[in-house]
Amino acid sequence: MYVVVVYDTAAERNPKILRTCRQYLHHVQRSVFEGSLSPAQLRRFKAAVESCIDSGYDSVLVYTYPPGATPERQSWGRPQDSPTDIL
Amino acid sequence: MYVVVVYDTAAERNPKILRTCRQYLHHVQRSVFEGSLSPAQLRRFKAAVESCIDSGYDSVLVYTYPPGATPERQSWGRPQDSPTDIL
């Protein structure tokens, strides 16, 4: 299924969750990732995320789409970077 | 239509876009808002956002849903704040 992931983590944990998200998804904005995951990949991704966040402080929102559906997205302001342009 | 908005703006413009988003939508995470907008409200919201961002630097992603559809969202980590708990 297609997912959109937005994280809000303490600065010291940003590099770790960034690396984790990059292993599974495409970077579309500073703390926003998207991509298609199988149910098994989503479970592994969730376990990886939960191992690198402080679940009493950090928040990760995961928007899921039905099989075959993809998001409609508008981008306002700065033209979207290509994935390799984003740190 | 239902929209999910995620902004990435320079710190000095955060208060203004935060206020603008709050006028139209519900706060669900630090820089994430959701809500239902009519096409006219979406146009006004877009104009308001564009008036308070630097379109060469700031980025705003707007995920739109078909009429009647709402997002499926999982929240990992910190339990989601009620809207009034978020600054």
Backbone of each chain as nested JSON, in Angstrom:
{
  "chains": [
    {"id": "A", "residues": [
      {"number": 1, "name": "MET", "atoms": {"N": [0.844, -1.193, 0.0], "CA": [0.0, 0.0, 0.0], "C": [0.879, 1.242, 0.0]}},
      {"number": 2, "name": "TYR", "atoms": {"N": [0.307, 2.334, -0.499], "CA": [1.049, 3.588, -0.52], "C": [0.911, 4.266, 0.833]}},
      {"number": 3, "name": "VAL", "atoms": {"N": [2.008, 4.811, 1.321], "CA": [1.975, 5.514, 2.607], "C": [2.651, 6.878, 2.489]}},
      {"number": 4, "name": "VAL", "atoms": {"N": [2.157, 7.802, 3.294], "CA": [2.806, 9.101, 3.471], "C": [3.153, 9.207, 4.949]}},
      {"number": 5, "name": "VAL", "atoms": {"N": [4.413, 9.445, 5.236], "CA": [4.902, 9.446, 6.613], "C": [5.449, 10.837, 6.957]}},
      {"number": 6, "name": "VAL", "atoms": {"N": [4.987, 11.377, 8.076], "CA": [5.468, 12.682, 8.558], "C": [5.934, 12.5, 9.99]}},
      {"number": 7, "name": "TYR", "atoms": {"N": [7.193, 12.832, 10.252], "CA": [7.658, 12.662, 11.627], "C": [7.971, 13.986, 12.29]}},
      {"number": 8, "name": "ASP", "atoms": {"N": [7.82, 13.966, 13.601], "CA": [8.168, 15.119, 14.437], "C": [8.94, 14.541, 15.608]}},
      {"number": 9, "name": "THR", "atoms": {"N": [10.255, 14.569, 15.485], "CA": [11.11, 13.947, 16.496], "C": [12.073, 14.989, 17.053]}},
      {"number": 10, "name": "ALA", "atoms": {"N": [12.585, 14.72, 18.248], "CA": [13.59, 15.617, 18.825], "C": [14.806, 15.643, 17.896]}},
      {"number": 11, "name": "ALA", "atoms": {"N": [15.457, 16.799, 17.844], "CA": [16.546, 17.009, 16.88], "C": [17.601, 15.913, 16.944]}},
      {"number": 12, "name": "GLU", "atoms": {"N": [17.894, 15.445, 18.141], "CA": [18.983, 14.467, 18.244], "C": [18.609, 13.113, 17.634]}},
      {"number": 13, "name": "ARG", "atoms": {"N": [17.317, 12.89, 17.444], "CA": [16.913, 11.614, 16.826], "C": [16.575, 11.761, 15.346]}},
      {"number": 14, "name": "ASN", "atoms": {"N": [16.618, 12.974, 14.828], "CA": [16.291, 13.173, 13.411], "C": [17.18, 12.363, 12.461]}},
      {"number": 15, "name": "PRO", "atoms": {"N": [18.515, 12.357, 12.672], "CA": [19.339, 11.606, 11.705], "C": [18.961, 10.128, 11.633]}},
      {"number": 16, "name": "LYS", "atoms": {"N": [18.621, 9.544, 12.787], "CA": [18.323, 8.114, 12.79], "C": [16.993, 7.821, 12.09]}},
      {"number": 17, "name": "ILE", "atoms": {"N": [15.979, 8.627, 12.374], "CA": [14.694, 8.344, 11.724], "C": [14.773, 8.693, 10.242]}},
      {"number": 18, "name": "LEU", "atoms": {"N": [15.569, 9.694, 9.899], "CA": [15.777, 10.02, 8.487], "C": [16.378, 8.819, 7.753]}},
      {"number": 19, "name": "ARG", "atoms": {"N": [17.396, 8.221, 8.344], "CA": [18.027, 7.054, 7.708], "C": [17.028, 5.905, 7.581]}},
      {"number": 20, "name": "THR", "atoms": {"N": [16.243, 5.708, 8.631], "CA": [15.266, 4.609, 8.605], "C": [14.229, 4.834, 7.516]}},
      {"number": 21, "name": "CYS", "atoms": {"N": [13.707, 6.049, 7.446], "CA": [12.696, 6.337, 6.42], "C": [13.285, 6.155, 5.022]}},
      {"number": 22, "name": "ARG", "atoms": {"N": [14.526, 6.6, 4.852], "CA": [15.167, 6.481, 3.531], "C": [15.338, 5.041, 3.081]}},
      {"number": 23, "name": "GLN", "atoms": {"N": [15.442, 4.14, 4.042], "CA": [15.601, 2.727, 3.664], "C": [14.325, 2.169, 3.038]}},
      {"number": 24, "name": "TYR", "atoms": {"N": [13.197, 2.807, 3.348], "CA": [11.918, 2.252, 2.9], "C": [11.161, 3.132, 1.913]}},
      {"number": 25, "name": "LEU", "atoms": {"N": [11.431, 4.452, 1.943], "CA": [10.538, 5.397, 1.263], "C": [11.327, 6.471, 0.523]}},
      {"number": 26, "name": "HIS", "atoms": {"N": [10.587, 7.32, -0.204], "CA": [11.186, 8.45, -0.914], "C": [10.979, 9.726, -0.111]}},
      {"number": 27, "name": "HIS", "atoms": {"N": [11.995, 10.563, -0.117], "CA": [11.955, 11.819, 0.632], "C": [11.232, 12.862, -0.215]}},
      {"number": 28, "name": "VAL", "atoms": {"N": [10.157, 13.461, 0.303], "CA": [9.448, 14.48, -0.485], "C": [9.468, 15.874, 0.144]}},
      {"number": 29, "name": "GLN", "atoms": {"N": [9.748, 15.948, 1.433], "CA": [9.907, 17.252, 2.101], "C": [10.714, 16.966, 3.36]}},
      {"number": 30, "name": "ARG", "atoms": {"N": [11.13, 18.001, 4.043], "CA": [12.058, 17.846, 5.176], "C": [11.764, 16.62, 6.041]}},
      {"number": 31, "name": "SER", "atoms": {"N": [10.551, 16.501, 6.553], "CA": [10.25, 15.356, 7.416], "C": [9.09, 14.545, 6.857]}},
      {"number": 32, "name": "VAL", "atoms": {"N": [8.97, 14.51, 5.529], "CA": [7.877, 13.806, 4.853], "C": [8.445, 12.801, 3.86]}},
      {"number": 33, "name": "PHE", "atoms": {"N": [7.962, 11.59, 3.961], "CA": [8.378, 10.52, 3.058], "C": [7.149, 9.845, 2.469]}},
      {"number": 34, "name": "GLU", "atoms": {"N": [7.318, 9.269, 1.293], "CA": [6.224, 8.551, 0.64], "C": [6.757, 7.278, 0.001]}},
      {"number": 35, "name": "GLY", "atoms": {"N": [5.853, 6.342, -0.23], "CA": [6.23, 5.175, -1.013], "C": [5.259, 4.034, -0.821]}},
      {"number": 36, "name": "SER", "atoms": {"N": [5.491, 2.981, -1.589], "CA": [4.668, 1.783, -1.51], "C": [5.345, 0.744, -0.635]}},
      {"number": 37, "name": "LEU", "atoms": {"N": [4.599, 0.202, 0.281], "CA": [5.123, -0.848, 1.16], "C": [4.148, -2.01, 1.168]}},
      {"number": 38, "name": "SER", "atoms": {"N": [4.702, -3.206, 1.193], "CA": [3.847, -4.375, 1.419], "C": [3.479, -4.392, 2.9]}},
      {"number": 39, "name": "PRO", "atoms": {"N": [2.455, -5.148, 3.284], "CA": [2.134, -5.246, 4.715], "C": [3.339, -5.686, 5.544]}},
      {"number": 40, "name": "ALA", "atoms": {"N": [4.145, -6.603, 5.018], "CA": [5.322, -7.059, 5.773], "C": [6.352, -5.932, 5.887]}},
      {"number": 41, "name": "GLN", "atoms": {"N": [6.551, -5.194, 4.797], "CA": [7.487, -4.064, 4.863], "C": [6.994, -3.004, 5.843]}},
      {"number": 42, "name": "LEU", "atoms": {"N": [5.68, -2.765, 5.855], "CA": [5.137, -1.771, 6.783], "C": [5.384, -2.205, 8.228]}},
      {"number": 43, "name": "ARG", "atoms": {"N": [5.242, -3.492, 8.492], "CA": [5.514, -3.979, 9.854], "C": [6.983, -3.794, 10.225]}},
      {"number": 44, "name": "ARG", "atoms": {"N": [7.872, -4.107, 9.276], "CA": [9.309, -3.936, 9.558], "C": [9.652, -2.465, 9.724]}},
      {"number": 45, "name": "PHE", "atoms": {"N": [9.06, -1.643, 8.86], "CA": [9.309, -0.206, 8.948], "C": [8.834, 0.328, 10.303]}},
      {"number": 46, "name": "LYS", "atoms": {"N": [7.643, -0.096, 10.731], "CA": [7.113, 0.372, 12.015], "C": [8.036, -0.041, 13.17]}},
      {"number": 47, "name": "ALA", "atoms": {"N": [8.509, -1.285, 13.107], "CA": [9.415, -1.75, 14.171], "C": [10.702, -0.936, 14.156]}},
      {"number": 48, "name": "ALA", "atoms": {"N": [11.202, -0.633, 12.952], "CA": [12.449, 0.144, 12.853], "C": [12.232, 1.556, 13.382]}},
      {"number": 49, "name": "VAL", "atoms": {"N": [11.094, 2.156, 13.041], "CA": [10.804, 3.508, 13.52], "C": [10.681, 3.499, 15.044]}},
      {"number": 50, "name": "GLU", "atoms": {"N": [9.95, 2.517, 15.552], "CA": [9.723, 2.502, 17.003], "C": [11.019, 2.262, 17.779]}},
      {"number": 51, "name": "SER", "atoms": {"N": [11.995, 1.629, 17.111], "CA": [13.268, 1.402, 17.803], "C": [14.122, 2.67, 17.835]}},
      {"number": 52, "name": "CYS", "atoms": {"N": [13.775, 3.659, 17.031], "CA": [14.649, 4.845, 17.01], "C": [13.951, 6.108, 17.505]}},
      {"number": 53, "name": "ILE", "atoms": {"N": [12.718, 6.001, 17.959], "CA": [12.06, 7.192, 18.518], "C": [11.855, 7.021, 20.014]}},
      {"number": 54, "name": "ASP", "atoms": {"N": [11.63, 8.139, 20.676], "CA": [11.197, 8.134, 22.072], "C": [9.679, 8.228, 22.024]}},
      {"number": 55, "name": "SER", "atoms": {"N": [9.021, 7.113, 22.329], "CA": [7.581, 7.069, 22.073], "C": [6.789, 7.925, 23.059]}},
      {"number": 56, "name": "GLY", "atoms": {"N": [7.461, 8.484, 24.055], "CA": [6.784, 9.421, 24.942], "C": [6.906, 10.856, 24.469]}},
      {"number": 57, "name": "TYR", "atoms": {"N": [7.759, 11.059, 23.453], "CA": [8.018, 12.435, 23.018], "C": [7.801, 12.619, 21.517]}},
      {"number": 58, "name": "ASP", "atoms": {"N": [8.3, 11.694, 20.737], "CA": [8.255, 11.848, 19.274], "C": [6.925, 11.362, 18.711]}},
      {"number": 59, "name": "SER", "atoms": {"N": [6.574, 11.933, 17.567], "CA": [5.315, 11.565, 16.925], "C": [5.562, 11.268, 15.443]}},
      {"number": 60, "name": "VAL", "atoms": {"N": [4.968, 10.195, 14.963], "CA": [5.073, 9.832, 13.546], "C": [3.658, 9.565, 13.035]}},
      {"number": 61, "name": "LEU", "atoms": {"N": [3.244, 10.326, 12.045], "CA": [1.932, 10.106, 11.43], "C": [2.128, 9.322, 10.143]}},
      {"number": 62, "name": "VAL", "atoms": {"N": [1.281, 8.311, 9.955], "CA": [1.383, 7.454, 8.777], "C": [0.021, 7.425, 8.093]}},
      {"number": 63, "name": "TYR", "atoms": {"N": [-0.068, 8.072, 6.954], "CA": [-1.306, 8.077, 6.169], "C": [-1.227, 6.918, 5.192]}},
      {"number": 64, "name": "THR", "atoms": {"N": [-2.214, 6.034, 5.266], "CA": [-2.195, 4.865, 4.385], "C": [-3.295, 4.985, 3.339]}},
      {"number": 65, "name": "TYR", "atoms": {"N": [-3.018, 4.446, 2.175], "CA": [-3.967, 4.491, 1.06], "C": [-4.406, 3.077, 0.707]}},
      {"number": 66, "name": "PRO", "atoms": {"N": [-5.625, 2.935, 0.215], "CA": [-6.102, 1.6, -0.161], "C": [-5.234, 1.037, -1.286]}},
      {"number": 67, "name": "PRO", "atoms": {"N": [-5.202, -0.288, -1.406], "CA": [-4.395, -0.905, -2.46], "C": [-4.697, -0.282, -3.817]}},
      {"number": 68, "name": "GLY", "atoms": {"N": [-3.658, 0.082, -4.525], "CA": [-3.824, 0.656, -5.86], "C": [-3.993, 2.159, -5.872]}},
      {"number": 69, "name": "ALA", "atoms": {"N": [-4.318, 2.748, -4.727], "CA": [-4.528, 4.201, -4.679], "C": [-3.218, 4.919, -4.379]}},
      {"number": 70, "name": "THR", "atoms": {"N": [-3.071, 6.097, -4.939], "CA": [-1.922, 6.934, -4.631], "C": [-2.429, 8.338, -4.292]}},
      {"number": 71, "name": "PRO", "atoms": {"N": [-1.636, 9.101, -3.547], "CA": [-2.132, 10.412, -3.129], "C": [-2.206, 11.411, -4.266]}},
      {"number": 72, "name": "GLU", "atoms": {"N": [-3.174, 12.314, -4.149], "CA": [-3.188, 13.524, -4.966], "C": [-2.465, 14.583, -4.15]}},
      {"number": 73, "name": "ARG", "atoms": {"N": [-1.419, 15.146, -4.713], "CA": [-0.613, 16.086, -3.942], "C": [-0.351, 17.348, -4.737]}},
      {"number": 74, "name": "GLN", "atoms": {"N": [-0.595, 18.487, -4.111], "CA": [-0.184, 19.764, -4.686], "C": [1.039, 20.243, -3.91]}},
      {"number": 75, "name": "SER", "atoms": {"N": [1.914, 20.955, -4.61], "CA": [3.095, 21.497, -3.962], "C": [3.076, 23.005, -4.163]}},
      {"number": 76, "name": "TRP", "atoms": {"N": [2.985, 23.752, -3.07], "CA": [2.957, 25.214, -3.144], "C": [4.312, 25.729, -2.684]}},
      {"number": 77, "name": "GLY", "atoms": {"N": [4.712, 26.852, -3.238], "CA": [5.992, 27.428, -2.849], "C": [7.118, 26.821, -3.656]}},
      {"number": 78, "name": "ARG", "atoms": {"N": [8.219, 26.589, -2.984], "CA": [9.431, 26.085, -3.633], "C": [9.134, 24.822, -4.448]}},
      {"number": 79, "name": "PRO", "atoms": {"N": [9.57, 24.8, -5.712], "CA": [9.353, 23.584, -6.494], "C": [9.977, 22.398, -5.778]}},
      {"number": 80, "name": "GLN", "atoms": {"N": [9.304, 21.282, -5.904], "CA": [9.763, 20.113, -5.166], "C": [11.153, 19.702, -5.615]}},
      {"number": 81, "name": "ASP", "atoms": {"N": [12.001, 19.412, -4.643], "CA": [13.334, 18.921, -4.974], "C": [13.233, 17.512, -5.529]}},
      {"number": 82, "name": "SER", "atoms": {"N": [14.193, 17.175, -6.361], "CA": [14.291, 15.77, -6.715], "C": [14.84, 15.052, -5.485]}},
      {"number": 83, "name": "PRO", "atoms": {"N": [14.542, 13.765, -5.338], "CA": [14.917, 13.065, -4.105], "C": [16.388, 13.225, -3.749]}},
      {"number": 84, "name": "THR", "atoms": {"N": [17.248, 13.289, -4.73], "CA": [18.676, 13.354, -4.422], "C": [19.103, 14.745, -3.959]}},
      {"number": 85, "name": "ASP", "atoms": {"N": [18.23, 15.75, -4.172], "CA": [18.608, 17.1, -3.752], "C": [18.374, 17.343, -2.267]}},
      {"number": 86, "name": "ILE", "atoms": {"N": [17.636, 16.469, -1.63], "CA": [17.265, 16.706, -0.237], "C": [18.244, 15.987, 0.674]}},
      {"number": 87, "name": "LEU", "atoms": {"N": [18.715, 16.701, 1.654], "CA": [19.669, 16.072, 2.592], "C": [18.97, 15.052, 3.465]}}
    ]},
    {"id": "B", "residues": [
      {"number": 1, "name": "MET", "atoms": {"N": [-13.561, 19.322, 0.129], "CA": [-12.722, 18.123, 0.115], "C": [-11.8, 18.122, 1.335]}},
      {"number": 2, "name": "TYR", "atoms": {"N": [-11.391, 16.925, 1.732], "CA": [-10.498, 16.814, 2.869], "C": [-9.063, 17.033, 2.401]}},
      {"number": 3, "name": "VAL", "atoms": {"N": [-8.317, 17.777, 3.184], "CA": [-6.912, 18.028, 2.827], "C": [-6.016, 17.768, 4.043]}},
      {"number": 4, "name": "VAL", "atoms": {"N": [-4.802, 17.34, 3.731], "CA": [-3.735, 17.239, 4.724], "C": [-2.626, 18.164, 4.25]}},
      {"number": 5, "name": "VAL", "atoms": {"N": [-2.219, 19.077, 5.107], "CA": [-1.238, 20.1, 4.733], "C": [0.006, 19.952, 5.609]}},
      {"number": 6, "name": "VAL", "atoms": {"N": [1.158, 19.907, 4.975], "CA": [2.437, 19.829, 5.699], "C": [3.322, 20.944, 5.197]}},
      {"number": 7, "name": "TYR", "atoms": {"N": [3.776, 21.806, 6.101], "CA": [4.622, 22.894, 5.634], "C": [6.048, 22.779, 6.165]}},
      {"number": 8, "name": "ASP", "atoms": {"N": [6.945, 23.32, 5.366], "CA": [8.356, 23.396, 5.746], "C": [8.791, 24.813, 5.399]}},
      {"number": 9, "name": "THR", "atoms": {"N": [8.751, 25.689, 6.399], "CA": [9.036, 27.101, 6.167], "C": [10.182, 27.536, 7.069]}},
      {"number": 10, "name": "ALA", "atoms": {"N": [10.838, 28.622, 6.671], "CA": [11.895, 29.161, 7.52], "C": [11.296, 29.565, 8.866]}},
      {"number": 11, "name": "ALA", "atoms": {"N": [12.097, 29.433, 9.925], "CA": [11.598, 29.626, 11.289], "C": [10.874, 30.966, 11.463]}},
      {"number": 12, "name": "GLU", "atoms": {"N": [11.392, 31.989, 10.811], "CA": [10.786, 33.308, 11.034], "C": [9.394, 33.41, 10.419]}},
      {"number": 13, "name": "ARG", "atoms": {"N": [9.068, 32.52, 9.516], "CA": [7.719, 32.561, 8.923], "C": [6.775, 31.525, 9.531]}},
      {"number": 14, "name": "ASN", "atoms": {"N": [7.288, 30.696, 10.422], "CA": [6.426, 29.68, 11.031], "C": [5.208, 30.255, 11.754]}},
      {"number": 15, "name": "PRO", "atoms": {"N": [5.359, 31.307, 12.555], "CA": [4.165, 31.795, 13.274], "C": [3.052, 32.234, 12.328]}},
      {"number": 16, "name": "LYS", "atoms": {"N": [3.437, 32.852, 11.215], "CA": [2.418, 33.362, 10.3], "C": [1.694, 32.217, 9.579]}},
      {"number": 17, "name": "ILE", "atoms": {"N": [2.45, 31.232, 9.111], "CA": [1.763, 30.136, 8.403], "C": [0.963, 29.296, 9.401]}},
      {"number": 18, "name": "LEU", "atoms": {"N": [1.472, 29.184, 10.624], "CA": [0.719, 28.473, 11.659], "C": [-0.645, 29.142, 11.876]}},
      {"number": 19, "name": "ARG", "atoms": {"N": [-0.642, 30.459, 12.01], "CA": [-1.907, 31.177, 12.197], "C": [-2.834, 30.993, 11.0]}},
      {"number": 20, "name": "THR", "atoms": {"N": [-2.252, 31.053, 9.807], "CA": [-3.065, 30.899, 8.595], "C": [-3.697, 29.512, 8.548]}},
      {"number": 21, "name": "CYS", "atoms": {"N": [-2.89, 28.488, 8.815], "CA": [-3.427, 27.119, 8.788], "C": [-4.523, 26.948, 9.833]}},
      {"number": 22, "name": "ARG", "atoms": {"N": [-4.308, 27.538, 11.005], "CA": [-5.303, 27.409, 12.073], "C": [-6.632, 28.038, 11.719]}},
      {"number": 23, "name": "GLN", "atoms": {"N": [-6.608, 29.027, 10.856], "CA": [-7.866, 29.671, 10.477], "C": [-8.742, 28.73, 9.636]}},
      {"number": 24, "name": "TYR", "atoms": {"N": [-8.087, 27.747, 8.999], "CA": [-8.833, 26.904, 8.062], "C": [-8.907, 25.439, 8.487]}},
      {"number": 25, "name": "LEU", "atoms": {"N": [-7.94, 24.984, 9.29], "CA": [-7.771, 23.538, 9.479], "C": [-7.494, 23.193, 10.943]}},
      {"number": 26, "name": "HIS", "atoms": {"N": [-7.436, 21.89, 11.228], "CA": [-7.102, 21.4, 12.562], "C": [-5.638, 21.0, 12.628]}},
      {"number": 27, "name": "HIS", "atoms": {"N": [-5.02, 21.3, 13.75], "CA": [-3.606, 21.001, 13.95], "C": [-3.468, 19.536, 14.388]}},
      {"number": 28, "name": "VAL", "atoms": {"N": [-2.696, 18.738, 13.661], "CA": [-2.538, 17.343, 14.067], "C": [-1.104, 16.966, 14.436]}},
      {"number": 29, "name": "GLN", "atoms": {"N": [-0.149, 17.748, 13.992], "CA": [1.243, 17.536, 14.394], "C": [1.948, 18.861, 14.173]}},
      {"number": 30, "name": "ARG", "atoms": {"N": [3.187, 18.973, 14.624], "CA": [3.883, 20.267, 14.608], "C": [3.604, 21.102, 13.36]}},
      {"number": 31, "name": "SER", "atoms": {"N": [3.845, 20.546, 12.183], "CA": [3.633, 21.332, 10.962], "C": [2.637, 20.647, 10.037]}},
      {"number": 32, "name": "VAL", "atoms": {"N": [1.689, 19.922, 10.632], "CA": [0.693, 19.167, 9.875], "C": [-0.71, 19.598, 10.291]}},
      {"number": 33, "name": "PHE", "atoms": {"N": [-1.519, 19.906, 9.306], "CA": [-2.906, 20.298, 9.546], "C": [-3.815, 19.466, 8.652]}},
      {"number": 34, "name": "GLU", "atoms": {"N": [-5.06, 19.303, 9.108], "CA": [-6.053, 18.564, 8.337], "C": [-7.39, 19.27, 8.412]}},
      {"number": 35, "name": "GLY", "atoms": {"N": [-8.236, 18.999, 7.447], "CA": [-9.6, 19.476, 7.538], "C": [-10.308, 19.44, 6.203]}},
      {"number": 36, "name": "SER", "atoms": {"N": [-11.588, 19.765, 6.259], "CA": [-12.409, 19.817, 5.044], "C": [-12.52, 21.249, 4.56]}},
      {"number": 37, "name": "LEU", "atoms": {"N": [-12.272, 21.451, 3.288], "CA": [-12.398, 22.772, 2.679], "C": [-13.246, 22.669, 1.425]}},
      {"number": 38, "name": "SER", "atoms": {"N": [-14.066, 23.669, 1.207], "CA": [-14.752, 23.755, -0.085], "C": [-13.729, 24.229, -1.108]}},
      {"number": 39, "name": "PRO", "atoms": {"N": [-14.043, 24.075, -2.401], "CA": [-13.109, 24.592, -3.412], "C": [-12.814, 26.076, -3.215]}},
      {"number": 40, "name": "ALA", "atoms": {"N": [-13.826, 26.862, -2.818], "CA": [-13.588, 28.294, -2.612], "C": [-12.681, 28.52, -1.403]}},
      {"number": 41, "name": "GLN", "atoms": {"N": [-12.911, 27.753, -0.331], "CA": [-12.039, 27.887, 0.849], "C": [-10.602, 27.486, 0.509]}},
      {"number": 42, "name": "LEU", "atoms": {"N": [-10.459, 26.43, -0.295], "CA": [-9.11, 25.998, -0.678], "C": [-8.395, 27.093, -1.467]}},
      {"number": 43, "name": "ARG", "atoms": {"N": [-9.139, 27.777, -2.334], "CA": [-8.512, 28.884, -3.087], "C": [-8.094, 30.012, -2.153]}},
      {"number": 44, "name": "ARG", "atoms": {"N": [-8.975, 30.342, -1.192], "CA": [-8.622, 31.415, -0.252], "C": [-7.45, 31.003, 0.638]}},
      {"number": 45, "name": "PHE", "atoms": {"N": [-7.48, 29.753, 1.061], "CA": [-6.386, 29.243, 1.894], "C": [-5.068, 29.287, 1.116]}},
      {"number": 46, "name": "LYS", "atoms": {"N": [-5.111, 28.872, -0.14], "CA": [-3.884, 28.887, -0.953], "C": [-3.355, 30.316, -1.104]}},
      {"number": 47, "name": "ALA", "atoms": {"N": [-4.251, 31.26, -1.358], "CA": [-3.827, 32.655, -1.499], "C": [-3.229, 33.153, -0.189]}},
      {"number": 48, "name": "ALA", "atoms": {"N": [-3.852, 32.775, 0.94], "CA": [-3.339, 33.216, 2.239], "C": [-1.965, 32.609, 2.514]}},
      {"number": 49, "name": "VAL", "atoms": {"N": [-1.814, 31.332, 2.177], "CA": [-0.515, 30.677, 2.389], "C": [0.545, 31.337, 1.504]}},
      {"number": 50, "name": "GLU", "atoms": {"N": [0.204, 31.552, 0.252], "CA": [1.194, 32.116, -0.668], "C": [1.593, 33.536, -0.281]}},
      {"number": 51, "name": "SER", "atoms": {"N": [0.71, 34.223, 0.447], "CA": [1.055, 35.585, 0.867], "C": [1.991, 35.581, 2.074]}},
      {"number": 52, "name": "CYS", "atoms": {"N": [2.126, 34.437, 2.741], "CA": [2.975, 34.454, 3.939], "C": [4.207, 33.561, 3.817]}},
      {"number": 53, "name": "ILE", "atoms": {"N": [4.431, 32.949, 2.652], "CA": [5.654, 32.152, 2.493], "C": [6.579, 32.821, 1.484]}},
      {"number": 54, "name": "ASP", "atoms": {"N": [7.837, 32.433, 1.543], "CA": [8.801, 32.808, 0.504], "C": [8.8, 31.653, -0.485]}},
      {"number": 55, "name": "SER", "atoms": {"N": [8.199, 31.894, -1.65], "CA": [7.957, 30.765, -2.557], "C": [9.243, 30.26, -3.214]}},
      {"number": 56, "name": "GLY", "atoms": {"N": [10.345, 30.943, -2.969], "CA": [11.618, 30.423, -3.455], "C": [12.316, 29.563, -2.424]}},
      {"number": 57, "name": "TYR", "atoms": {"N": [11.777, 29.556, -1.205], "CA": [12.46, 28.84, -0.119], "C": [11.541, 27.849, 0.595]}},
      {"number": 58, "name": "ASP", "atoms": {"N": [10.33, 28.3, 0.906], "CA": [9.413, 27.478, 1.707], "C": [8.651, 26.489, 0.825]}},
      {"number": 59, "name": "SER", "atoms": {"N": [8.246, 25.412, 1.442], "CA": [7.499, 24.379, 0.716], "C": [6.263, 23.977, 1.507]}},
      {"number": 60, "name": "VAL", "atoms": {"N": [5.145, 23.858, 0.816], "CA": [3.901, 23.417, 1.443], "C": [3.319, 22.298, 0.585]}},
      {"number": 61, "name": "LEU", "atoms": {"N": [3.158, 21.134, 1.186], "CA": [2.54, 20.009, 0.482], "C": [1.084, 19.912, 0.898]}},
      {"number": 62, "name": "VAL", "atoms": {"N": [0.221, 19.722, -0.085], "CA": [-1.218, 19.656, 0.174], "C": [-1.753, 18.362, -0.449]}},
      {"number": 63, "name": "TYR", "atoms": {"N": [-2.082, 17.41, 0.403], "CA": [-2.667, 16.149, -0.055], "C": [-4.178, 16.31, -0.076]}},
      {"number": 64, "name": "THR", "atoms": {"N": [-4.775, 16.099, -1.218], "CA": [-6.224, 16.273, -1.325], "C": [-6.901, 14.913, -1.504]}},
      {"number": 65, "name": "TYR", "atoms": {"N": [-8.104, 14.818, -0.96], "CA": [-8.861, 13.567, -1.028], "C": [-10.127, 13.794, -1.848]}},
      {"number": 66, "name": "PRO", "atoms": {"N": [-10.602, 12.755, -2.525], "CA": [-11.833, 12.909, -3.312], "C": [-13.003, 13.269, -2.399]}},
      {"number": 67, "name": "PRO", "atoms": {"N": [-14.031, 13.895, -2.952], "CA": [-15.192, 14.261, -2.134], "C": [-15.714, 13.062, -1.339]}},
      {"number": 68, "name": "GLY", "atoms": {"N": [-15.921, 13.278, -0.078], "CA": [-16.45, 12.208, 0.776], "C": [-15.39, 11.333, 1.408]}},
      {"number": 69, "name": "ALA", "atoms": {"N": [-14.168, 11.369, 0.876], "CA": [-13.11, 10.504, 1.408], "C": [-12.358, 11.227, 2.527]}},
      {"number": 70, "name": "THR", "atoms": {"N": [-11.906, 10.459, 3.501], "CA": [-11.067, 11.005, 4.567], "C": [-9.851, 10.098, 4.709]}},
      {"number": 71, "name": "PRO", "atoms": {"N": [-8.763, 10.636, 5.257], "CA": [-7.54, 9.831, 5.325], "C": [-7.618, 8.711, 6.35]}},
      {"number": 72, "name": "GLU", "atoms": {"N": [-6.918, 7.642, 6.046], "CA": [-6.637, 6.622, 7.048], "C": [-5.297, 6.995, 7.654]}},
      {"number": 73, "name": "ARG", "atoms": {"N": [-5.271, 7.195, 8.971], "CA": [-4.043, 7.662, 9.591], "C": [-3.689, 6.835, 10.808]}},
      {"number": 74, "name": "GLN", "atoms": {"N": [-2.448, 6.4, 10.871], "CA": [-1.926, 5.768, 12.078], "C": [-1.014, 6.771, 12.771]}},
      {"number": 75, "name": "SER", "atoms": {"N": [-0.991, 6.702, 14.08], "CA": [-0.123, 7.59, 14.84], "C": [0.802, 6.716, 15.675]}},
      {"number": 76, "name": "TRP", "atoms": {"N": [2.107, 6.822, 15.396], "CA": [3.099, 6.038, 16.137], "C": [3.805, 6.966, 17.103]}},
      {"number": 77, "name": "GLY", "atoms": {"N": [4.233, 6.41, 18.233], "CA": [4.943, 7.236, 19.206], "C": [3.961, 7.939, 20.115]}},
      {"number": 78, "name": "ARG", "atoms": {"N": [4.302, 9.157, 20.444], "CA": [3.516, 9.963, 21.375], "C": [2.044, 9.994, 20.976]}},
      {"number": 79, "name": "PRO", "atoms": {"N": [1.157, 9.704, 21.925], "CA": [-0.269, 9.781, 21.588], "C": [-0.589, 11.177, 21.059]}},
      {"number": 80, "name": "GLN", "atoms": {"N": [-1.476, 11.193, 20.108], "CA": [-1.78, 12.463, 19.466], "C": [-2.371, 13.45, 20.463]}},
      {"number": 81, "name": "ASP", "atoms": {"N": [-1.867, 14.673, 20.41], "CA": [-2.416, 15.71, 21.266], "C": [-3.807, 16.073, 20.797]}},
      {"number": 82, "name": "SER", "atoms": {"N": [-4.628, 16.531, 21.736], "CA": [-5.864, 17.149, 21.286], "C": [-5.49, 18.491, 20.672]}},
      {"number": 83, "name": "PRO", "atoms": {"N": [-6.304, 18.989, 19.769], "CA": [-5.907, 20.2, 19.035], "C": [-5.511, 21.355, 19.94]}},
      {"number": 84, "name": "THR", "atoms": {"N": [-6.139, 21.463, 21.099], "CA": [-5.834, 22.607, 21.951], "C": [-4.521, 22.45, 22.699]}},
      {"number": 85, "name": "ASP", "atoms": {"N": [-3.969, 21.231, 22.689], "CA": [-2.705, 21.024, 23.401], "C": [-1.5, 21.462, 22.583]}},
      {"number": 86, "name": "ILE", "atoms": {"N": [-1.701, 21.666, 21.299], "CA": [-0.554, 21.955, 20.429], "C": [-0.401, 23.46, 20.284]}},
      {"number": 87, "name": "LEU", "atoms": {"N": [0.805, 23.922, 20.476], "CA": [1.049, 25.376, 20.327], "C": [0.951, 25.789, 18.874]}}
    ]}
  ]
}
